Amino acid sequence: MRKTKQIFVIVVALGFILFPISVIAGQKLNINTATIEQLQNLPGVGSHIAQEIINYRHEHGPFQKVEHITQVKGIGEKKFEKIKDLITVGEAK
């Protein structure tokens, strides 16, 4: 049981390490399919705003442009400037 917990902690830690590396490598986070956990890895996006993004998707459908994320409560121009190069609405390039 203890070994399983250690493995889980290592896997979660690797996820936090590898997410920024994938962004550096040119892989952007698809805000139309991202999970709440993935969204929380974006700068300035905590659990509340991540849930707001998911709620917005469910109510309005997929984002058509990355700029449309500013329509989500809690994401203004300053926050958008921090995340715009890390997100996409389609397939990662």
C-alpha positions as CSV (number, residue, x, y, z in Angstrom):
1,M,0.0,0.0,0.0
2,R,2.8,2.4,0.9
3,K,4.6,1.7,-2.4
4,T,1.5,2.5,-4.3
5,K,1.2,5.9,-2.6
6,Q,4.8,6.6,-3.4
7,I,4.3,5.8,-7.1
8,F,1.2,8.0,-7.2
9,V,3.1,10.9,-5.7
10,I,5.9,10.4,-8.2
11,V,3.5,10.3,-11.2
12,V,1.7,13.5,-10.0
13,A,5.1,15.3,-9.5
14,L,6.2,14.3,-13.0
15,G,3.0,15.7,-14.4
16,F,3.8,19.1,-12.9
17,I,7.3,18.9,-14.2
18,L,6.4,17.7,-17.7
19,F,3.5,20.1,-18.3
20,P,5.8,23.2,-18.5
21,I,8.3,21.2,-20.6
22,S,5.5,20.3,-23.1
23,V,4.6,24.0,-23.4
24,I,8.3,24.9,-24.1
25,A,8.3,22.1,-26.7
26,G,5.5,23.9,-28.5
27,Q,2.6,21.8,-27.2
28,K,-0.2,24.1,-26.2
29,L,-3.0,23.2,-23.8
30,N,-6.3,22.8,-25.7
31,I,-8.8,24.8,-23.6
32,N,-11.7,23.0,-25.2
33,T,-10.6,19.6,-23.9
34,A,-8.4,20.3,-20.9
35,T,-9.3,18.9,-17.5
36,I,-9.6,21.1,-14.4
37,E,-6.2,19.8,-13.3
38,Q,-4.6,20.7,-16.6
39,L,-6.2,24.2,-16.5
40,Q,-4.9,24.8,-13.0
41,N,-1.3,24.5,-14.4
42,L,-1.7,27.7,-16.3
43,P,-0.3,30.8,-14.7
44,G,-2.9,32.6,-12.5
45,V,-5.5,29.9,-13.0
46,G,-6.6,28.2,-9.8
47,S,-9.4,25.7,-9.1
48,H,-12.2,28.3,-9.2
49,I,-11.2,29.9,-12.6
50,A,-10.5,26.4,-14.0
51,Q,-14.0,25.4,-13.1
52,E,-15.4,28.6,-14.6
53,I,-13.7,27.7,-17.9
54,I,-15.3,24.3,-17.9
55,N,-18.7,25.7,-17.0
56,Y,-18.4,28.2,-19.8
57,R,-17.6,25.4,-22.3
58,H,-20.6,23.4,-21.1
59,E,-22.9,26.5,-21.4
60,H,-21.6,28.0,-24.6
61,G,-19.9,25.2,-26.5
62,P,-16.2,25.1,-27.5
63,F,-14.1,28.3,-27.7
64,Q,-13.6,29.3,-31.3
65,K,-10.6,31.5,-30.7
66,V,-8.2,31.7,-27.7
67,E,-9.2,35.3,-27.2
68,H,-12.7,34.1,-26.3
69,I,-11.4,32.8,-23.0
70,T,-11.6,36.4,-21.8
71,Q,-15.4,36.0,-21.7
72,V,-14.9,33.7,-18.8
73,K,-15.5,35.4,-15.4
74,G,-12.1,35.9,-13.8
75,I,-10.0,36.1,-17.0
76,G,-9.2,39.6,-17.9
77,E,-6.7,41.1,-20.3
78,K,-3.7,40.7,-17.8
79,K,-4.4,37.1,-17.2
80,F,-5.0,36.5,-20.9
81,E,-1.6,38.0,-21.7
82,K,0.1,35.5,-19.3
83,I,-1.6,32.4,-20.8
84,K,-2.3,33.3,-24.5
85,D,0.9,31.7,-25.7
86,L,0.3,28.5,-23.7
87,I,-3.3,27.7,-25.0
88,T,-5.0,26.7,-28.1
89,V,-8.5,25.8,-29.2
90,G,-7.5,23.1,-31.6
91,E,-4.8,20.5,-32.0
92,A,-1.4,21.3,-30.6
93,K,1.1,22.2,-33.3
